[in-house]
Amino acid sequence: MPHQPDPRPTLQAPDDDPYLWLEEIDGARALAWVEGQNADTLAAYADGRYAADRDGLKAALDRPDKIPGVTRRGGLLYNLWQDAGHPRGLWRRTTEDEYRKLEPAWDVLLDLDALARDEGQDWVWSGAASLPKSHARALVQLSRGGGDATVVREFDLETRTFVEGGFALPEAKSIPVWLDPDTLLLASPLGGPEHATPSGYARTVRLWRRGTDPLDAPVIFSAAPTSMVAYGYPDREANPERLVFAERTGFFDGTIQLGDRTGPKTRLDIPTDADAHWHRGFLAIRLRTPWAVGGTTHPADSVLGIGLDAFLGGSRNFQVLFTPAPRRALQGFFWTGGHLVLSILDDLKAVFPVFTPSASGWAESRVAGLPELGVVSVWSMDGEEEESNGDLMVAANDPVTPSTLLTTRADLAAPTLLKQAPALFEADGMVVTRHEAVSSDGERIPYVQAGPAGETGEAPVHLSGYGGFQVTNLAGYSAVLGRLWLAKGGTRVVANIRGGGEFGTRWHEAGRREGKARTHDDFAAVAADLVRRGVTRPRRIAAEGGSNGGLLIANMLTRYPERFGALFCTVPLIDMRRYTKLLAGASWIAEYGDPAIPEDWAFLQEISAYHVAEAGKTYPPILIATTRRDDRVHPGHARKMAAKLQVLGYDARFYEPEAGGHSHGKNSAETAAFAALGAAFLRRAIGWEPEVAGS
């Protein structure tokens, strides 16, 4: 009899998993397997064409004329700059007048490359929180290899040195917040199981005073043992001092309580799935589900405004600031300089209403003079809300047009050009068009297509999507896909599938839990529509997705293999039986469901590609890639799926660089290498070897 490949794990025996040893991230056997896989994948695809792509992309990402992103603190603009000479980055600052110059003069505060070299650590920048008002000190967060867990060290911005004996924390997923120069609110899982949630985040908030051991700091707030995370922060505009304590009971639910340095006193009376932010005495509430209050039922995704003191005093006389429509959805909101700025997608076009509250009501205006097409983002120039004055930053781009950076104000000032990003690939003759596919249940799914005009029926298509956590996935400018796909004559497509936030909570809810398979149907429908329109044929479609998008790509392999020529699955979630037991997985139960509950496993098993995959199918070639230091989505998902597929006899490649975290690399060199390898695999697998190596 012919040898039958090991089919495990299967839907019939989901817990009989022969590849559990690959979950040992640094286990000797697992690392030997990874190194062998890496060597095989690089030997197959890391040729001269790959090297040219890698080096060209790195040079583009390192261009000295790219736009430096900035945040204003204490009147100065701060930036983390990475280039060929400083791959880890320079933390630096400048004045607003200098920033407007073509070549600003920068004051370097910290050289990450020098620090990593001197300390022998693989340091990756994870941000810094400066002391409000004075901004003389900062809590610098550094990651080893790019993971979510960081070490925290106090830094003196005047002496450019770390403070000897200052605030310092070992590696963990901590959230430290300044209360005053000598006191922090510390949310951290450090100190034992009672301080950590099942997801590995902080369960307690401690009052940490300078010169004391953080593990001995008194706990002033604790979340429930089953919650996702707890944290605290001060309301810096309140007098007397008021602290805010937040508990996320799930990804989309939580409570907010007000209190002081002894702990919480009053719970904010809003739905658990609502967002609330207040500023200068006024409160804005965004609803996720309908709320019946004060004799009125407000629909999901509404934004309500009211005076904070009036609300705390019992008033529910809200001003309705936004009501959604089927294709008009709130993306977010923020306060700046006494103004509330809403971010709205109106049939995927960005608009930004502004509300200015006063004793006489909420005056409405709009951020004016912005581009109407492409991806437009607006945010406050100031890092600290209480220090904001209404100055806004605006970035606009589309798949073939690099970013323009503008500055404007929330009170109708005309926008001013700050910076123009350079073109990172040749886009002459390319067009951007929008289309809609019809999914399995009749829902119309938008997608954006960029590339050469006209339909040939043979276009090499790169199709991507996400479809989860109410994250909006718009088609913006990408040096990676521009150089590695578009500039070579290919076509790029971005699908706005359900599960995302493009059309608000209803769009997300349709692709959550029991509906997650529907998001995969949407993506497959876009692939089919490209064929129907005469753009391409299935064997010429290469699909890519990462994280939740990796779950999507794994399901294209097992559910819709006939619609694709190749798949690139990165930092993926795949094993839906064990995901809640791996790293931060328990925090995503609200999105996917709980496999420990039989009713949830009944629908989860349908999208657990790790269990669905079986021998004898016609699966397209797939490259599954992760990073060893991804401490959010466990690398075991990718490892185990690749191992099983190979045993079943499929063309499945695997790649795992050591660093990078939950991304494609911690610097331009690693990002370029990861992306170039994926593109080389996809192009070869769909039979497309363009003559041009780069642009």
N, C-alpha and C positions, 0 to 999 in steps of 0.2 A: 504493500500500500504506500502511496506517496506520503511524504511527511506533511502533516498538518501544522501550520504555524499556531503558536499560542495566541488565542483570541482575547485573553484577559487584559484588563477588566471588561466585563460585559454588562449589559443591562440586566441580565438574569442574575448575575453575581457581582454587583457593583463594588463590594468591599474586598473582593479577592484580587488584590492589586500586586502584581509581581515586581513593580518598579518603585516601590516605596523607598528603596535605598537611594534613589536619585533625589529625594527630598532633603537628604543630608548635604546642605549647601557646600560645606568644605570637607565632606567625607572623602577619604583617599580613593575609594572605589569610584565614587561619583565624579571626582575631579579627573581621574584617569580616563573615564568615559568621555567627559567634556573635552579634554585636550585632544583625544583621538578624533572626535567629531569636528572640532575646529580645524584640525590639520587637514582632514578630508575635504571639508567645505572650501577652505582657502586654496587647496591644491586644484580644485575643480574650477574655481571662478576668479581667483586673484591673479589674473594675467596682466599683460601690458595695458590693455584697454581699461581694466579696472583701476590700475595704478594711475593712469592719466585722469580718469574721472575723479578718483580720490584726491589727487594733488590739485586738480583744477578747482574742485569744490572747496577744499580747505583754503586755497588762496582767496576765493570769493568770500568765504565766511570771515576771513581775517582782514578784509580790505580796510585800510586806514580811513577811508572816507565814508564808512557806514555811519548810521545815525547812533550817537550815544544816548541811550535812554536815561532819563534823569528823574529824580524826586527832590522836591524842595523841602529843606529842613532848616529852620533858623535863618532863612534868607539866602542860603547857599544851595546849589544844585549838586546832588550826589549821584555817582555813576560807578558801576562795576564794568571795567573795560577789559576785553580779551582780544588779543591779536596774536600774530605769529611769534612775536617776542615775549608775549605774556599770556601763555595759553590758560593759566589758572585765573589770572586777572589782577588788575590794579583797582583797589578801592580808592576813589579820588573825588574831589569836589572843585567847584569853580563858582564864579559869580554869574548872575543872569546876563550881565553885559558881555562877559567873556564868552559865554555859551553861544551868543548870537553871532560870534565871529566865525569865519570859515575854519580857522585853526585855533580853538580856544587854548588858553594856558590853564593847565590843571595842577592842583595841589594834591600830590599823592599821599594818602594816609596809610595804606597798607599794601605791600607787594606780596600777593599770595604765593607766587612762584618762589620768592626768596624764603618765605616762611616755611613752605613745604620742604624746600631743600635743607634749611637749617635744622628743622625738627625731624626730618626723615619720615614725614607723613604724607599721605595722598590727599591733601586738603582740597576740598571743593567749597566754594563760597555758597552759603545758604542764607545770607542776609544779615542785617544789623539793625537794631532798634536804638536810636539815640535818646538820651535823656531829654524829655520835652522842656521847652523854654530855653535852657542854657545850651543844650546839645554839646556839652563838654565831654561827656562819656557816652559809650555805646556798648550794648550787649551784642557781641559778634558771634554768629553761629557758623560753625565749620563742620562739614560732613567728610567722612572718610570714604572716598570713592564715589560720592554722589548720591548716597542713600538719604532717606527721609530723616533718620536719626542724626542728631548733631551734638557736638560739644559746644558749650557756651563759655565765653571768656569776656571779661570786662576790658574795654579798650579806652585809653585816654586820647582824645582827638587832638589835644594840644601838644602832647609830648610824642605822639605817634607810637605809643608803646602799650603793651598789655599791662594792666594794673597789678602790681605784685600784691598778693593777698586779697585781691578783689573778688567780685562775684565770679564763680566758675562752677561749671557742671560737667560731669562726664557724659559720655555718649548716651543719648536717649531721645525720645520724641517729646521734648519738653517745650513748654510755652511760658517763658519768663516775661513779665511786664513790669516796667518801672512804676512804682507808687511815688517815690521821692528819691533823692540821691542816695539814701541809705537803706531803702526798703524795696523789695520786689514782691509781687504776687507770682507765685510759682505753681504752675500746673505741670506735673512731671510724673511719669511712671516709676521713677527711681525710688528705692526704699522698701521694696517688697511687694508681694502680690496684692496687698490691700490698697496699693496706690495705682494699680494698673487695671485697665479694662480688658475684656477678652480680645480686643483688637490691638492691644499693646500701647494704647494712648493713656493719658493721665486720667485718673479717677478722682483725684483730690486736688484741692487748691490750698497752698500753704502760704503763710506770711513769713517771708525770709528776710531777716535783718542782717545788715552787713556785719561781718566778723563772726557769724555763727555757722554751724554745720547745716546745710540745707536739709539733710535728712532728719535733723532735730527740730526743724521749723514747725511751729504749731499748725495743725490742719484746721482751717476755718470753713471748709466746705467739702462735702463728699457727695459724689454721684452714686446712683444705684449700681450694684455689682454688675448688672447686665447692660449698663449704658455704654455708649460709644466713646465719649470723651467729656471731660469737665475742664473749664478754664474760667479765668476771671480777669477783669480789667477795671480801671477807675473811670468814672464819669468826670472828666477833668473840668467840666464847666459848672459842676454842682458846688454849692457852698451852703452848708458844710459838706465835707467830703462824702461822696457816695461811691460805693463799689458795685459792680455788676457781676453776677455769678451766672454762668451759662452751663447748662447740662444738655448734651445731645443724647437723647434716649435712642435715637436711630438716625440714619442719614438725613431724613427729611423732617424729623420731629425733635422737639426739645422744650426746655423751659428757661425763662429768664427771671432772675430774682435780684432785687435791690437790697443793699445792706451796707455794712461798714466793716471795719477791720476785725470785728468779732464774728462776722459771718452774715448770711442772708437774713433779711427781715420780711420782705414783701415780694410776693410773686406777681409778675406782670400779667394781668388778666387778658391774655390773648390766646388764640388757638395754638396748640403745640406745633403745628406745621406752618405758622406764620413767621415772617421776619419783621423785626421792629428796630428802628434806628431813630434816635432823637438828637437834636442839635439846637442850641440857643433857645430852648424852651418849647420846641415843637416836635411832635412825634409823627413818624410815617410808618404805616403798617402795610406790608404786602401779604396777601392771602394766597394760600395754595389750594384750599378747598373753600366752598361757600361758608359764610359766617352769618348766622342770624343773631343780630344784636341791635338793641335800641329800636325794635319794631321794624327793622329792615333786614332783608337777607342780601348780603353783598356777594356777588359771584366770585369764583376762583380767579386768581390773578389780578384782582382789584388792588388798588393802592388807596389807602385812606389816610387823611391827615387830621390832626387835632392838637390842641395845646397839651403839653405834657402834664402840667399841674392839673388841668381840667380832667384829663384822663385818669390820673392817679386819684383825683377827688370823686370819681364815679361817673363823670360825664361820658356819654357815648354819642355825642352829637358830631359825627364825623363829616368832614368835607371829602367827597369822592373825587380823587385826583386822576384816577385812570380806571377804565373798564375795558376789558379785552373784547376782541371780535374773533371770529374763526381763524383769520390769518393776520391778526394784529396782536402781538404778544409782548409783554414786558420781559426784558432781559436782565434788568437790575436797576438799582438806584443808589445814589450817594448824596451826601450833604457837602456843601462847600460855601463858606462865607455867607451863611444865612440863606442859601438857595438849595432847593431839592432838585436834583437833575435825574430825570428818568431816561433809561435807554430802552427804546421801543423798536421792534422790527415790524414794519407794516408791509406784509407780503414780501418779507426778506430785505426790505429797504430800511436803512437806519434813520430814525428821527429821535430828537432829544428834547422833549418838553421840559420846561423849568418852572418850578413853583416857588414863589417867595412869600412866606407866611408873615402875617403881622396881626395885630389886634383886630384889624378890620377885615381879615380874610386871607385867602391864598391867591395871590396874583399870578396869572399864567402867562408865560412867554415861551420862547424856544431858542435853543442854540442855533444861531443863524449862519448862513453863508457856507455850509458844509457840502462836500460832494454828495450826490444822490445815489451814485452807483458804487459797487464794490463793497469792501469791508471798511466800515468807519467805526472808530472807537473814540470815546471821550472819557476823560478821567480828570480828577483834581490834580493840580500841580503839586499840592502840598501833601506830605506824608502824614501829617497829624491834622485830623479834622478840626480840632479846636484852634489851630493856628492858620486855618485856611482863610483866604480872602476873596474867593470866587474865581481865581485864575484857573483856566482849564487847558489841558493838552488834548490835541486831536491828532489821530493817525488815520490815514486813508490809503488803501491799496486795492489791487485786484490781481487775478492770476498772472497778468502780463504787464502790470504797472507797479513799479516799486513804491515804497511808502513815501508819503509826504507828511511831514510833522508840522503842525500849526499850533499856535496858541490863541486863545480867545478868552472870553469871560462868560459867566452865567447870566450877566445882565445885558445881553444883546450887543456886545462889542463886536466889530468886524474881525474875522480871524486874520492873523498875521503869520506869514510863512517863517518857520524857524529853520528847518532842515529839509533837504531833498536827498533821499537815499539813491545811491548809484544803481544803474541797471546791472544785474548779476548774470544775465543771459540775453542772447539776441532774440527779440520778440517781434521783429518785423513780419508783417503778414498774418500774424496770429489774431484770432477773433475769440471773443468770450460770448457764449450764448447760454440761455436758460431753457430748460425743458421739463417735462413732467412725465413720469411713468405711472402706470396703473398697477397697484399692488394686488395681491391675491384676494383681498376683500373689497376691492374697488376704490380704496383711498388713493388720491393722487399724490405722488411723491416727487418733489422738485429735485432737480440736479443741475449743476453748472458744468458746462463743457468748455474747455479752452484748448486751442491748437489750430491747425491749418483749417482754412475754410473749405466747405464742400464735403461730400461723403464719397468715400472710395470703396466702402465695404471691407477694407483691409487695414484700417487704422490700428496701429499698436496703442491700445488704451490702457492707461493707468487709472484704476477706479478705487476710490477710498471712501470710507465712512466711519461713523462712530456709534451713534444710536444708544446713548445711555446717560443716566444721572442728570437729565435735563440740560446737558451740555450742548450749546449751539455750535454747529460745525460748518463754518462758512468757507468759501473758496477764496483764499488770500494769496499773496505773493510768496513764493517758496523758491529759495535759491536751490534747494535740493532737487525738487521736481522740475524746476525750470532748466537746470543744467543737465540733469541726468535723463530727462524725458522730453520735455517740450522742445528744447533747442536742437534735439536730434531728429525732430520731425514727428514726435509722438503726440498723442492727445491725452489730456488730463481731465478727469471727471471727479467731482465731489458730490456725493449723495446726501441729501437732507432727510435721512430716514427717521422714523418714529423712535421714541426713546430719548431723543434730543430735546432741545428747548426752542427750536426755531419757531414753533407756533404755540408756545406756552405749555402750561401744565397738562392740557388735554393731549397734546402731542407726546409728552413724556409718559403720561399714564397709559396711553395705548401701547407703549413698548416696554412696560415695566412688569416684573413678575410673570404672570401667565401670558402676558403679551410680548415677552422678549423674543419669542420665535417670530412674531410678526415683524420686528425690526429686521430680522434676517430675510424674511419674505420681501420686504421693501427693497433691500439691497439687490437681491436676485432679480427683482422686477426692473431695476435700473439697468442691470446688465442685459436683460432681455430686450429692453427698449432701445438700447444702443444698436442691437442687431436689427430690430424691427425698422429703425430709421435708416438703415443702410450705412451706418458709421463703420461697423466692423463685423467680425464674426466671433463666436465664443472662444475659439482657440487663440485669438489675438487679444483677449482681455486679461490683463494682469491686475489682481486686486491686492490691496494692502490695508492693514489696520493694526492698531496697537492698543494694549490694555483691554478695556471693554471691546474695543475694535478688534483685538486679537481673538476674543470669543466669537465675534462676528465672522472673521475669516476662517476659523476652525470649523464653524458650522456651514460655511460655503463649501468646504471640502466634503463634508459628510451629507449635507442636505441638497446641495445644488452643484455637484461636481461638473455636470455637463455644460454649465454656463461660463466656465472659466478655463483659461489656458495655463495659468500659474497663480500661486498665492504666496504672499509674504506676510507672515504672522509674527508680530513683535510684542515683546514683554506681555505675553497673553495670559488671560484667565481661561482655562480650558476644562479642568477637572471640577465639575460642579457638584460632585459628591463630597469632596474634602475641602473645598475652597474656604469654608468658614473656620477650618482648623489651621490654616496657613497664613502667618503674618497678619496683615490687616483685614483679612477676608471677612471676619465676623461683622465688620462695620458696613458691609454691603448687603446684608440680609434684606433691608428694605427695598433694594433695587431688584434683587434676584429671587428671594425666597430662601427658606431654611431647609436644606436637604435632610435634616434630622426629623422633620415633620412629614409623614407619609403623603399628605395632601400636596405639599410643596414639591416633594421629590417626583410626584406624578407628572408635573410639567417641567421640572428642572431636567429630568433625565432625557427629555426630548432635545435639549440643547447642550447636553454634556457630550461633546464630540469625542472626548476621551473614551467614553463608554460605547458610543454609537458606532465608532469606526470598526469595520470588520473586513475580513479578507474577501476577495473576489469582486470588488467594486472597481469602477474606472475613475480613480481619483486623479486630479491634475497634480503636477509637481508642486511641492510646497517647501519653503524655507521657513523654519521656526527659529526665531532669534530672541534672546533675552540678555540680561546682564546679571553677573553673579552678585552684585551689590544692590540689586533691586530689593529693598526691604518693605515694599508695598505689596506687589504681586509676586508671590514666591516663584523663583526660577524653576521649581519642581514641575509647575504646570507645563512649561515648554519642554523640559527635559523628558518627562514621561511620555508626552504625546509623540515626540520624535522617535523615542525608543520603541513604542508600540507600533507605530506606522512602519518602521524599518523591519521589525520582526514580521509584520504582515506582508512585507514584500513591496512596499510602495516607494516611490521616488520622493523621499523626505530627507531634507538636509537640516542640519542644526548648527547654530553658531552662538557662542556665549563669551563675549569679552568680560574681563574681570570687573572693571569699573563701569560707571555710567548711571547707577541708580535706576529709577523708573523712567528712563529716557534712552536716547540712542548714543549717549556719550557725555562726558563731563567737559569736553573742550572741542574745538573745531576739528582737531585731528581725529579724535575718536568718532565724532558725528559723521565726518566725511567718509571714514573707512566703513562704518556700519551701513551708511546709505548707499555708498558705491557698490558694496558687496550685494546688497539687496537688489539694486537696479540691474547689476550684471546677471544675477540669477534670473530675474523676471524676464529680461530681454531675451536671454538665451532660451528660456523655457517656452516662450511664445514664438520662437523662431524669428526674432527680430534682432539683427546685428547691424545697426546703422554704421555707415562709413565714418561719420564724424565722431571723433573720440570726445570732443568737448567743445565749448564755445567760449 
